[in-house]
Amino acid sequence: MSATENTESLENELNSEVETTTHETEGTAPKEVSPVTQILNDLGDHEEFSFGPLHADILPVILYDEGQFHFYSNRSSMEASGEYVTEHHHIVNSSSHEAPDMNLSITNMVAFQWMAMILLVILFFTASKKAKKSGDKAPSGVHNFLESIVVFIRDDVVEPNIAGKASVRLLPYFIVLFMFILVLNLIGLLPGGHTATGTIGVTAALAITAFFVINYTAIKESGIKAWFHHLLGGAPILLAPLMIPIEIASMFIKPFALTIRLFANMVAGHTVLFSLMGLLFLFQEIFLAVPIIGFATFINLLELLVAFLQAYIFTMLTAIFVGLAIGEHSNEHAH
């Protein structure tokens, strides 16, 4: 082989190595995202509204950083400003790459809560108009459905657990609480829907409202003096250093239990469904599709029962806690 041929072969080898390295480098940039990862990203909370295949960058971004607020119409306008960027689904400062002091943006889960609120307003407004028109006639349709829920919450949840005028005063709160949780649960069962009650921030907010309702009602019914006296738990004053921390802890354990119960139950069912459907991507066998989809359909129907059950349990436990607080503080007031 001549020197010229050796030189040409070496150049060809070097060019092929450069091309291979270039293709490998370019290939790492658009890394392929697995279907499972894509589903997890879509199900999580983020600054983009998504419902199934629909993805719309329409949610406003509100940030508080370095002593001032930053308002953007959507995530694209935020990134176009050059001040903040999105890294690993989190908003960070483009220069320091640190998260802002507070992120008050309207996220996807907040949008689904707004959807539930709008739907409830429409349903109750429609039922109210039908009730005014029907007069003494038997209710039907939406009016009948909502009236049956109101009667159920009043007769089987509120009045058996909360005595006196407090039951009448708190009835609207418990109706809205039950319906709001139920609608959020049902929206999460729709194809492509998101379950806001599967987010611990949402369940914690509901439990915090229950905490204030429980203690405010106890103070209003029995007085602030009886409320403070109840912190002794009926024990002598000498046991105050022991009993007061225990009673205070029990006050916060109740909303914590409400938070975890609703959150865990809603996440558990969706985790089972996701695990079943993930088997299709894992094994990639056609013959597994029928049994897996059939079992997933059964779990989804079971989730429909859980949606009603968890709304009922959260509302019932809150009513029980309110009733216990009124009864215990009333006893202290009597003593």
Summary of the structure (lengths in Angstrom):
residues: 335
radius of gyration: 28.5
end to end distance: 111.9
largest distance: 113.0
contacts: 936
relative contact order: 0.09
helix: 73%
strand: 8%
